[in-house]
Amino acid sequence: MHNEASNHVRGKLERFRHPFFPDNLPSPSPNLPSCQQEPFVMSLIRAASALARRAMPSAALAGASYLALKSLASFTSPDAKPDSDRGMQSLYATHKPTTPMQKLTIAVGSALMGFGDPTDGTHIAALGDATANPFFGKMRSQMLADPVGRRILKERPEISFTPDEWDALKHLPEGTFGHTYYSQMRRNGISWATRPPVRFVDDEENAYLLLRYRQCHDFYHTLLDMDISVVEELAIKVFEWRQTGLPVGLIASLFGPLRLPPDEKERFFKHYLPWALQCGSEAKPLIGVYWEEMWHRDIDELRKDMGIWLLPERNSVTHAANSTAILD
């Protein structure tokens, strides 16, 4: 009787099995160092991503996205009610004070809109702003524990270039960090000036930390040799989450794979995710690097100093085999 009951329950459960649930996790790449330190996180991401895909039919997503966009516009459009009328005071030039409920609305709205268009960085930026407030402890500790990090907090550098400064990177020797960064930005058609300002963080120093993190994002692409396919962007977000503790990277890794074709989804879970989890955990905290002083450094030596190793299975969007990676 007991065996019959067990078989009956097992049969019921089999109906709900899914190829991306933890029981069917592929083995990590043999070319990577052991990733056994991260099995629970990988399982959680895969299971949550699979559940989200079943729970978000396209019609419901379209309706929710429309409502979220209307709500988000009330806080982000130029015609939004002035902050003084809400009885809240701005703490820095770009600050838009919001209540916890408004932050929740912004987070949900930007997450839905980012799912609809994962190539639009403004939605991811709003999501990062609205969800970051309780999670700056790890970044602050990393900065304060390092002399260079403390100098960054004191001097508050921001990433910007004059036309002559930008052109100078092109003329650095090949293999330097500056030349590699310039070449990758040109190849991918990206401008350094497109990073949105921080608006919804309710602490002036934390707002600078988030701005610095955001402005350094493209440096991580260069250091990790990742271009701008959806798979590679998701890998960068997971890496950043392990580095900083900011939840936007985890949220992106849960919902981003839903937009991937099956072969790219499998590549993300099999290769990119385990690499990003372990490399992000073991590398030196990159938020404390004074990147403006690294232009002349050899890129391979810089990676070695930072504890970065490259993913052997990476397949850039510029390669023919990955030509479908950017979604329309």
Long-range contacts (C-beta under 8 A, 24 or more apart in sequence): 18-50, 20-46, 20-47, 20-49, 20-50, 20-265, 20-269, 21-46, 21-47, 21-50, 22-46, 22-47, 25-269, 26-266, 26-269, 26-270, 28-270, 28-274, 29-270, 29-271, 29-274, 29-275, 29-312, 29-313, 31-312, 31-313, 32-274, 32-275, 32-278, 32-311, 32-312, 33-278, 33-309, 35-274, 35-275, 35-277, 35-278, 37-278, 37-281, 38-274, 38-277, 38-278, 38-281, 41-277, 42-269, 42-273, 42-274, 42-277, 45-250, 45-253, 45-254, 45-273, 46-269, 48-254, 49-253, 49-254, 49-255, 49-257, 49-258, 52-254, 52-255, 52-258, 53-258, 56-258, 61-112, 61-115, 61-116, 64-112, 65-112, 65-113, 65-115, 65-116, 68-105, 68-108, 68-109, 68-110, 68-112, 68-113, 69-109, 69-113, 71-105, 71-106, 71-109, 72-105, 72-106, 72-109, 72-110, 72-113, 72-126, 75-102, 75-105, 75-106, 76-106, 76-126, 76-199, 91-202, 91-203, 91-204, 91-207, 92-204, 92-207, 94-197, 94-198, 94-199, 94-207, 95-198, 95-199, 95-200, 95-201, 95-202, 95-204, 95-207, 96-199, 96-200, 97-202, 98-130, 98-200, 103-130, 103-131, 103-133, 103-200, 104-130, 106-130, 106-200, 107-131, 111-251, 111-255, 114-252, 114-255, 115-255, 115-256, 115-258, 115-259, 118-230, 118-233, 118-256, 118-259, 118-327, 119-230, 119-326, 119-327, 121-194, 121-195, 121-196, 122-196, 124-248, 124-252, 125-195, 125-196, 125-214, 126-196, 126-199, 126-200, 127-248, 127-251, 128-210, 128-214, 128-246, 128-248, 129-198, 129-199, 129-200, 129-201, 129-210, 130-200, 131-246, 131-247, 131-248, 131-251, 132-201, 132-206, 132-210, 132-246, 132-247, 132-248, 133-200, 133-201, 133-202, 133-203, 133-206, 135-244, 135-245, 135-246, 135-247, 136-203, 136-206, 136-209, 136-210, 137-245, 138-244, 138-245, 139-209, 139-213, 139-244, 139-245, 139-246, 139-287, 140-205, 140-206, 140-209, 142-285, 142-287, 142-288, 143-209, 143-287, 143-288, 146-285, 146-288, 148-288, 148-289, 148-290, 149-285, 149-287, 149-288, 151-290, 152-212, 152-288, 152-290, 153-205, 153-208, 156-208, 157-212, 157-290, 157-292, 158-211, 158-212, 158-215, 159-192, 159-195, 159-215, 159-216, 159-291, 159-292, 160-192, 160-193, 161-192, 166-192, 169-295, 172-295, 172-296, 175-298, 175-299, 175-300, 176-295, 176-296, 176-297, 176-298, 176-299, 177-222, 177-223, 177-294, 177-295, 177-296, 177-297, 177-298, 177-299, 177-302, 178-294, 178-295, 178-296, 180-222, 180-299, 181-218, 181-219, 181-222, 181-295, 184-218, 184-221, 184-222, 184-227, 185-218, 187-227, 187-318, 188-227, 188-228, 190-218, 190-228, 192-218, 209-287, 210-246, 212-287, 213-240, 213-244, 213-246, 213-287, 216-286, 216-287, 216-289, 216-291, 219-286, 219-291, 220-286, 222-299, 223-286, 223-299, 223-302, 223-303, 223-306, 223-308, 224-279, 224-308, 224-310, 224-311, 225-310, 225-311, 225-314, 225-316, 226-314, 226-316, 227-316, 227-317, 227-318, 228-317, 228-326, 229-316, 229-317, 229-322, 229-325, 229-326, 230-256, 230-259, 230-260, 230-264, 230-325, 230-326, 230-327, 231-260, 231-264, 231-267, 231-268, 231-272, 231-322, 231-325, 232-272, 232-314, 232-316, 232-317, 232-325, 234-268, 234-272, 235-268, 235-272, 235-273, 235-275, 235-276, 235-311, 236-276, 238-272, 238-273, 238-276, 238-277, 238-280, 239-276, 239-279, 239-280, 240-280, 241-280, 242-276, 242-277, 242-280, 242-281, 243-280, 243-283, 243-285, 243-286, 243-287, 244-287, 259-327, 261-324, 264-324, 264-325, 267-313, 267-315, 271-311, 271-313, 271-314, 272-311, 272-313, 272-314, 275-311, 279-308, 279-309, 279-311, 282-307, 283-307, 283-308
